[in-house]
Amino acid sequence: MKIVVLDGHTLNPGDLNWAGLQALGDCQIYDRTSAAELLARATDADALITNKTPLNRETIEQLPKLKYIGVTATGFNVVEVAAAKARGIPVTNVPAYGTRSVAQTVFALLLELTQRAGHHSRTVHDGRWAASPDWCYWDYPLVELDGLTFGIVGYGRIGQAVGRLAEAFGMKVLATTRTGSLPAGANVTVVDLPTLLRTADVVSLHCPLTPETKGLINAERLALMKPSAFLLNTSRGPLIDDAALARALNSGQIAGAALDVLSVEPPPADNPLLTAKNCVITPHIAWATKAARTRLLDMTVANLRAFIAGTPQNVVNR
């Protein structure tokens, strides 16, 4: 079997081992693949492994040898799965590998908004504390989380993990769910989205990107939030209207936002959130701990091994 990894760099920039995948066949690994390079690299492949390299209908139809597509992510919208299904090509994904890492990032972002540890560390290293007339100083309001209300939009695996951490900080947890039901034992109150936005001191997004959720957080919904509230997004960038959020931040309509994802990645230099007030942005790294990437690579190998054995798993286009 000829296996081609189209864009392996973000998954494995050099600190993991491709040996498990290489043991399954003749394996060619590319750090990145441009649209111009795609067909030449994929032509003889039996199996393609992709993270963000798009595989659309036109491409799939030009690859007669292709038998399998593995996506090294939970989301699989980079592949036109219906076109693959029409060819009898299974498309697999890797669910749940990053739950704990993403939940951890949510609170790293929230704590940066509430304590500004990174900002204050930079000012100390710049010499400000050494020159201070006082024994301490702070540039932003410092916010205690205990007793505040944490609102979770989408109560799946990651939302539930985030809820448990919020409880550990002494926060009351609200959630919106598609089903309106909760797992047994969950200490969470289910509310509708407008109620959550009006009530929560922190709103954290954990829902998938669908036609219904694109632009979910728009000007109208931002207007429902408290002026003291924070908005977090570690899910998908297009859930938020970037321009509307920038206006809300710059006008003081909400207190701050922390985002690991943006509507276009990498962002254009004129994205208004890059210069918005009280906006912490990280470059889509919530998933990228070594532990999470190890699980992702291990499951990518397991998915392809199962396909070769005739027992495919995690197929998203049955």
C-alpha positions in Angstrom: 0.0 0.0 0.0 1.3 3.5 -0.9 0.5 6.0 1.8 0.9 9.7 1.3 0.8 12.2 4.2 -0.1 15.5 2.6 0.6 17.9 5.5 2.3 16.3 8.4 4.1 19.3 9.9 1.5 20.6 12.3 0.8 17.1 13.7 4.5 16.1 13.9 7.0 19.0 13.6 9.7 16.5 14.6 8.9 15.5 18.2 6.8 12.4 17.3 7.5 9.2 15.4 6.0 8.2 12.0 7.1 4.6 12.5 3.7 3.2 13.1 2.4 4.6 9.8 5.5 3.6 7.9 5.0 0.0 9.1 1.8 -0.2 7.1 3.2 0.4 3.7 5.3 2.6 1.4 4.9 5.9 3.2 5.7 9.3 1.7 5.4 12.2 4.2 5.2 15.9 3.2 5.2 18.8 5.7 2.9 20.8 3.5 1.2 20.4 0.1 0.0 23.3 -2.1 -2.9 23.0 -4.5 -0.4 23.0 -7.4 1.5 20.0 -5.8 -1.5 18.0 -4.8 -2.3 15.8 -7.8 1.3 14.9 -8.6 1.9 13.8 -5.0 -1.4 11.9 -4.7 -1.7 10.2 -8.1 -0.3 6.8 -7.1 -1.6 6.8 -3.5 -3.8 4.1 -2.1 -4.3 6.1 1.1 -4.1 9.8 1.7 -3.7 11.3 5.1 -4.7 15.0 5.4 -5.1 17.6 8.0 -6.0 20.8 6.3 -5.1 20.1 2.6 -8.5 20.1 0.8 -9.7 17.1 -1.1 -12.6 18.2 -3.2 -14.7 16.3 -5.7 -12.6 17.2 -8.7 -9.4 16.0 -7.0 -10.9 12.8 -5.7 -12.3 12.0 -9.2 -8.7 12.3 -10.6 -7.2 9.7 -8.3 -8.2 6.3 -9.6 -6.0 4.3 -7.3 -7.3 6.0 -4.1 -8.9 3.6 -1.7 -8.8 5.5 1.7 -8.7 9.0 3.2 -7.7 9.6 6.7 -8.2 13.0 8.3 -5.9 13.8 11.2 -8.5 15.8 13.0 -12.0 15.5 14.4 -13.5 17.9 11.9 -13.5 16.5 8.3 -14.9 19.4 6.2 -11.6 19.5 4.2 -12.8 16.4 2.4 -15.8 16.3 0.1 -17.1 13.2 1.8 -20.0 12.6 -0.6 -17.6 12.5 -3.5 -15.5 10.0 -1.7 -18.5 7.9 -0.8 -19.6 7.8 -4.4 -16.2 6.2 -5.2 -16.5 3.8 -2.3 -13.7 5.5 -0.5 -14.1 5.6 3.3 -13.1 8.8 5.1 -12.1 8.5 8.7 -11.5 11.0 11.4 -10.1 11.0 15.0 -12.7 11.9 17.6 -12.0 13.0 21.2 -8.2 13.0 21.1 -7.8 16.6 22.3 -10.6 16.9 24.9 -8.4 17.4 27.9 -5.9 19.7 26.1 -8.7 22.0 24.7 -10.4 22.2 28.1 -7.0 23.2 29.7 -6.6 25.9 27.0 -10.0 27.3 27.8 -8.8 28.1 31.3 -5.4 29.3 30.2 -7.2 31.8 28.1 -9.7 32.7 30.8 -7.0 33.2 33.4 -5.1 35.4 31.1 -8.2 37.6 30.9 -8.8 37.6 34.6 -5.2 37.8 36.0 -3.2 39.1 33.0 -0.2 37.1 34.1 1.5 37.3 30.7 1.1 41.0 30.5 2.3 41.7 34.0 5.3 39.4 33.5 6.3 41.4 30.4 6.1 44.7 32.3 8.3 43.3 35.1 10.9 42.1 32.6 10.7 45.6 31.0 11.9 47.0 34.3 8.6 48.5 35.5 8.5 46.8 38.9 12.1 47.6 39.6 11.2 51.3 39.0 7.9 51.2 40.8 7.2 53.6 43.7 4.9 50.9 45.2 5.5 47.3 46.2 2.9 46.1 43.6 0.8 47.3 40.7 -1.7 46.0 38.2 -3.0 47.4 34.9 -6.3 45.6 34.5 -9.1 44.6 36.9 -8.2 41.3 38.6 -11.2 39.0 38.6 -11.9 36.1 41.0 -13.7 33.2 39.4 -15.2 31.7 42.5 -19.0 32.4 42.5 -19.2 33.6 38.9 -21.4 31.9 36.3 -19.7 30.0 33.4 -21.9 29.5 30.3 -21.1 26.6 27.9 -22.5 26.7 24.4 -22.5 23.1 23.3 -22.2 20.4 26.0 -20.4 17.6 24.2 -17.2 15.9 25.3 -15.2 19.1 25.5 -18.0 21.2 26.9 -18.4 18.6 29.7 -14.7 18.6 30.5 -14.7 22.4 30.6 -17.7 22.3 32.9 -15.9 20.1 35.4 -13.0 22.5 35.5 -15.4 25.5 36.0 -16.9 23.6 38.9 -13.4 23.1 40.4 -13.0 26.9 40.3 -16.2 27.3 42.3 -18.2 28.5 39.3 -21.9 27.9 38.6 -22.3 26.2 35.2 -25.0 26.8 32.6 -25.1 25.0 29.3 -27.0 24.9 26.1 -27.4 21.5 24.4 -29.0 20.3 21.2 -30.9 17.6 23.0 -31.8 19.6 26.1 -30.6 16.7 28.3 -27.5 16.1 30.3 -25.3 13.1 31.3 -26.2 11.6 34.6 -24.7 13.4 37.6 -23.9 16.6 35.8 -24.1 19.6 38.1 -25.2 21.9 35.3 -28.3 23.9 34.5 -29.6 23.7 30.9 -30.9 27.0 29.6 -31.6 28.5 26.1 -28.9 30.6 24.4 -30.4 34.1 25.1 -30.7 33.2 28.8 -27.1 31.9 28.9 -25.8 35.1 27.2 -27.7 37.4 29.6 -26.7 35.5 32.7 -23.1 34.2 32.3 -20.0 36.0 33.4 -18.0 33.8 31.0 -19.3 32.4 27.7 -17.3 29.6 26.2 -18.1 28.2 22.7 -18.0 24.4 22.2 -20.4 23.7 19.3 -19.6 22.4 15.9 -19.6 24.7 12.8 -22.7 24.1 10.8 -24.8 26.3 8.6 -27.0 27.0 11.7 -24.1 27.9 14.0 -22.0 30.0 11.5 -22.1 33.6 12.9 -23.9 32.4 16.0 -22.3 35.1 18.1 -23.3 38.3 16.2 -24.0 41.9 17.1 -27.5 41.0 18.3 -26.3 38.3 20.6 -23.3 40.2 21.9 -25.7 42.9 22.9 -27.3 40.4 25.3 -24.1 39.9 27.3 -23.1 41.7 30.5 -20.6 44.5 30.1 -18.4 42.6 32.6 -18.6 39.3 30.7 -15.8 37.5 28.8 -16.2 35.5 25.6 -14.0 32.5 24.9 -13.7 30.5 21.6 -11.6 27.3 21.2 -14.1 25.7 18.8 -14.4 27.1 15.3 -13.6 30.7 14.3 -16.7 31.3 12.0 -19.0 30.8 15.0 -18.2 34.5 15.7 -18.8 37.5 13.5 -15.3 39.0 13.9 -16.3 42.6 13.0 -19.2 42.6 15.5 -17.0 41.2 18.3 -14.3 43.9 17.6 -17.0 46.6 17.8 -18.3 45.1 21.1 -14.8 45.0 22.6 -13.8 48.5 21.4 -17.0 50.1 22.7 -16.8 48.3 26.1 -20.0 46.4 25.4 -18.3 43.3 26.8 -15.2 43.2 29.0 -12.9 41.0 26.9 -12.5 38.0 24.6 -9.9 35.2 24.3 -9.8 33.3 21.0 -7.8 30.3 19.8 -9.6 30.3 16.5 -10.5 33.0 13.9 -12.9 33.0 10.9 -9.9 32.8 8.5 -6.6 31.1 9.5 -4.0 32.4 9.3 -5.9 35.7 9.6 -5.5 38.6 7.2 -3.5 41.5 8.6 -6.7 43.6 8.6 -8.8 41.3 10.8 -10.3 43.8 13.2 -9.8 41.5 16.2 -6.0 41.8 15.9 -6.3 45.4 17.1 -9.4 45.2 19.3 -9.3 46.1 23.0 -8.9 43.4 25.6 -8.7 40.6 23.0 -6.3 37.7 23.7 -5.6 35.6 20.5 -3.6 32.4 20.3 -2.8 30.7 16.9 -5.1 27.6 17.1 -3.0 25.7 19.5 -5.5 24.3 22.0 -5.3 20.9 20.3 -1.5 20.8 20.0 -0.1 19.5 23.3 2.3 16.6 22.7 0.0 14.3 24.6 -2.9 15.2 22.3 -0.9 15.0 19.2 0.5 11.6 20.2 -3.1 10.3 20.7 -4.0 11.8 17.3 -1.2 10.1 15.5 -1.8 6.8 17.2 -5.4 6.8 16.2 -4.6 7.8 12.7 -2.4 4.7 12.5 -5.1 2.6 14.1 -7.8 3.8 11.7 -5.6 2.9 8.6 -4.7 -0.4 10.2 -8.3 -1.3 10.8 -9.2 -0.4 7.1 -6.4 -2.7 5.9 -7.7 -5.5 8.1 -11.2 -5.0 6.5 -12.8 -3.6 9.7 -12.8 0.1 9.1 -13.5 2.4 12.1 -14.3 6.0 12.7 -15.8 6.3 9.2 -17.7 9.5 8.6 -19.2 8.8 5.2 -20.8 5.3 5.5 
